[in-house]
């Protein structure tokens, strides 16, 4: 089933205070992974919590397939909306039992799981890479493993909307990319919104980006649209950091890097560039001699070095 989420005139914040964010109009469709970006303190978590029903909206509506999610009763909310928070609460459950809690909205009043429920729990643990940990106690896991268990519980819920508040904060890069790939698959038939600080991965993998800027204005669009419009440069760059549109990554401003790179020789652009980075951290460009960069070797005149540390030691010796 295809789903559509429509936001109109939404204001979020805390009662008796000024709204911290207003969204006049936004539409999301299943089939697209949406990442919510923004600096610390701009309201990303508050927006996720509001959509998930933890905070009341100050005004406006959020419609899922024509139904206002703010009017859901507790049962319908549990069936339609799954929420993964960034905090990791301790509990005494085993992994398989905690993931099984995701089936609670679909089980009978006794809480007993059906054969179908158990199969969904087992498949979810397998899909997210937890099957070998299913009999471990949650308290014995690493923070990254715990985060994956909480994500698995929300996936077992089989909701129409999946909201994740910085779920990658405890994951290493491999598990973070695996999480993105899982969410991309889930987004085929869900509304998936995830807050994150990882602009590069968002630009590479997300279909849609929501960004709350420094002025707490709401910006939405495809990653490429935001790149072309210099949105990331305006919101995250500084005198020391620039946003590279081609690679969609942030880079430090190093005025000597290009000068050093230009005075290095060799056919491999990768070796020249990474050598330039290594040397720019250690020497002013005027102290760097003419260097030839091969693949896994470097030469100063006729002297050959098999590693960068040996090259650095030789330059230090020449400088005195």
N, C-alpha and C positions, 0 to 999 in steps of 0.2 A: 504493500500500500504506500502511495506517495503522500508525503506530509508537507504542509506549508505553515510557517510561523510568520505572523504579521503583527508588527509593533506600531502602535499609533499613539502619539502624544504622551509617551511614557516619561515620567519624572521619578527619579529614585533618590533616596537619601533617608534622613531620619526625621521623625515627626517634630514639628515646631522649629525646624531649621530650614534654611534655604536648600533647595534641591542641589545635589552634587553633580547630577547629570540629567540631561534631557535628550530624548530621542524622538524626533518628530515622526519619522516614518522609516521602517526597515522591513524587508521581506527576506526570509530564508526558505529554501526548499530542501527536502531530503535529496540526497545525491551529491551534496556539497559539504565539505569539511570547512567549518568557520573557525578562525583563530581570533581571539580577542587580545589585542596588544595595547601597551601603554606603560608609562613610567610608574614607579611605585607611588601609591597614594592618590591616583587619579579616579579610582572607583571601579576597577575591574572586578574585584571580589564582591563588592556591593551589588553590581549588576548581576553577576552569576547567582548570588544569594537571593536576589529579588526574583529572578526568573525561576529559581528553584523553590520559592515559597518560604524561605527563611526570613525574609524581610518583606513587609508590606510596601507596595508601590505607593507613592504620594498621589499619583494620578495617571490616567491613561489606561490602555488595554494591550494585552498580548494574546492574540488569537491563534490557537492551534486548530487548523481545519475548520475555522468558523466558530470555535468555542473559546470563551475567555478563560484562560488557565487560572486567573485569579478567583474564579468562581467555582473551581473544582472543590469537591469535598475531599476529606483525607484519603479515602479509598481510591478515588479516581486520580488524585494527584500521585499517589504511590504507584499506580498502574502506568501513568502517562509520562512521569518525569523521574529520571534518575540523576542523582547529584553526587559527585566525587569532590570532596574538599581537600585542601592542601595539607591540613593537619592530620596526624595519624594517631587516633585514640587507641590506647591499650585495651585489650580484652582477653578473656581466657579461652577463646575458641580455637579449635583446629582450623586449618585453612579451608578444608572442604565444608565445614559447618558454617563458617563465615560467608563463603561464597553462596551457600545454600540459602542464606537469609535474603538474598536477592529475589527468591521465588515467593517470599511471604505474601506480597499483594495478590498472587495468583492461587494461593493454597486455600484449603478449607479453614473453618474457624478453629479446628484442632491444631493447625499448623503442620499437619502431616503432608509430606511431599508425595506426589504421584510418580509413577514410573517415568512419565514424560518430564516432570520437574527434575528428577535425578539425572536423566540423560542430558538435559540442558546444562545443569551444573557441571557434569563431567566434561562435556564438550567445551564449555567456557574455560575451564581450567586448562584443558589441552590447548585451546587456541591461543591463550595468553602465556603459555609456558609455565604453568604451575602444577602440572599433573604429578611431577615427582616430589612436590612439596605438600601434597594434599593432606597427609597425615601428620605434618609438623604443626606445632603450636604457633599461633600468630606471634606471640611474644618472643619466640626464638629466632625470628627472621630479621634480616637486615632492613633498614628503612626503605630501600628500593624494592625489596621483595614485598614488604608490607603494603607499599603503594600499589603494586600490581594486584595484590589480593583485593584491595578496596575497589580497584577498577573492575576486576573480575566480578565482584558482587553486583556492581551497577550494570554490567553487561548481562548477567543472568536475569536481571529484572525485566529485560526485553521491553523497555519503554519506548515511547515515540520520540521523546526528547532526552538527550544525554548531555549533561552539563558537567564540565570538569574545570576545577579551579587550580591551575598550575600543577597538574598531575605529574609533570616531568621533573619537578624540583628535586626529587630524591633519586632520579634515575640517571645511570651513566649514559653515554652517547649511544651505545648500541641498543640498550633497552628503550631509550627515548625514541629512536628511529623506528624500532619495532612497534612501539605504542602508536606512533603516527600511522604506520601501515595498517594496524588493526582498526584504528579510527576511520581511516579512509574506506575500508571495507564496510564498516558499520554505517557510515554516512550514506551508503547506497539506499537504505530504507529508514533512516532516522534523521532527525535534526540534531546535529552534533556541534556544540559550541565549547571551545576549550580556551581558557586564558593561559597566556604564556609570555615569557620575556625573550623567547628565541625567535628573533626577527628573521634570521637566515633560513631556518627550517620552515617557518611560516611562509616565506616567499617561495620556497622550493616545493612544498607539499600541499599547502592549503589551497582550496578553491576560492575562498572568500576571506576577507580580513575585515574585522571591526577594530577600529583604533580610537582610543580616547586620547586626545592630544593634551598638551601642557595647559591649554586654556579650558580643558574639560569639555571640548566640543567633540561630537561623535562623527567619525568619518568611516564610510563603508565602501568597499569595492574589491575588485580582483587585485591580487598582489601586484600585478604588472601596472594596473592603473595608478596605484599608490606610488610605485617606483617612478613612473614617468612624471608624476606630479610633484616629485621631490618631497613627499610626505615624511618619509623616514629620515631624510637629511635634516629637515626642519625640526623634527621632534626628538631626535636622538643624537645628532652630531654635535660637535663642539670644536673649539680651537684645536684640540688634540686628536679628535676622531672625525673621520669622514665616512660616508656611506658609498660603497662602490656599487653602482647600478648593474654592472655586468655580472658580477658574482653574487650580488645581493648580500654582501658582508660588510661589516664595519672594519676599518683599518685605522691604525694610528698615523697621525701626521708626522712623518719623519723627513725633514727637508734634505737630509744628507743621503737618504736611501737611494734616490735616483742617480745622484752623482756617483756613488760607489758602484752601483749596478753598471753604469755606463763605462766605468774604467776596468771592468772585468771582461775577460775574453772567454770564448768557449761556444760550442754549438748548442748546448743544452740550456734553454731558457730557465728551466726549473732549478738547475744547479747554480746558475748565475744569480737568480733572484734569491734563493734561500741562503746562498753564501753572502750576498749583500745584506740580508737581514741579520745574519750572525755577526758580521763584521761591524755593522752600523751600531750595534748594541755595545761594542767594546772599544772602537777607535774612531777618532775624527777622520774624515775622508782623506785629509792631507797626509796622514801617516800610513795610508794603505798603499803598498807598492803595486806594480802591475802584476796581475795574477791571471793564470789560465785555469779555467774550471772544466775539468773533464768529468766523466761519470765515476764517482767514488775516488777521484784523486785531484790534486791541485798542484800547480807549478808556479814557482817564483824563479824566473830565469830558467836555469837547468836543474834547480833543486825541486824534487818531487815529494809530495806529502800524501799519505794514504788516508788521512782523516782530518776533519776540521779542527779538532783540538791540537793536532800537530801543527797545522797551519797557523792557528792563533798563537801558539807558543813561539813559532819562528818570527812572527811579526812583532811580538812583544820583545824578543831578543834584539831585533833590528832597531826598534825604537830606543831600547836601552832603559 
